[in-house]
Amino acid sequence: MAEETDGVGETFDDSLRIALTIASQFGESIARLHEQLVWQREASAGQEARELQERFEVERGATRACLTPVKQPE
């Protein structure tokens, strides 16, 4: 003999399944956003490192030019 239900359990199961699906999609969105932010930070850090290296090279060249007279014997 099959039991008749009032449908509350099925409704709860369906609601729980929907909530878990939404939470999963939200988690995936957060993970993608985090990945994008990490990529942007790495790109920004790489650009900053290149700019600092270029600045260092320019300053080193200027310093060498200033110190050239020190190497001369007179």
FENWO-V843623 format. One record per helix or strand of 2 or more residues. SS is the DSSP state (@ for helix, = for strand). FROM is the first residue (numbers start at 1). LEN is the number of residues. Records with the same first field share a line. If there is no record, write none. Layout:
BEGIN
SS = FROM-LEN / FROM-LEN
END
This chain:
BEGIN
@ = 8-64
END
